[in-house]
């Protein structure tokens, strides 16, 4: 742990550039996709590349409202000066044609799922399929379910409903299950007991 306390990312490395970006923009957060797009590393390796910066407290990795992991500036920030004059990918602002690069750095963040839960149809006796398989308040909808009831939502609700099912099941002692249906186009949630 002593190593983590003394950690300072190598200048110019992805962790250095992420900390520099967040020092310059302290109200920002970055998803793994944002880090990959802005700083040129693979999405699959972002958590590994930033692991030591998180362990040292330079960065904080936490789940956001949509259930996605995001990075923000931590309290253990190494001394890295803000760089408002630098573009995160291309270098100094004076050298950058921002209109030409805007599409390349656009965030891939999905919009949060919302719906009128009072309009969701509750179905009875739909058989539970085998497993094939953000924060919206689904509790009132889940509370309406009786054992054997189910409802379906668009697949975009998958992350949000998964988190809601876990929280609701633990809080109320009920058993809920979620499966992908209709060839993956929708998500169906059942109350088992």
GIBELUR-V35731 format. One record per helix or strand of 3 or more residues. SS is the DSSP state (h for helix, s for strand). FROM is the first residue (numbers start at 0). TO is the last residue. If there is no record, write none. Layout:
{{SS/FROM/TO} {SS/FROM/TO}}
This chain:
{{h/1/4} {h/13/23} {h/31/38} {h/42/48} {h/50/54} {s/58/62} {s/68/72} {h/92/94} {h/97/104} {h/116/118} {h/138/142} {s/148/153} {h/154/171} {s/175/180} {h/181/183} {s/185/190}}
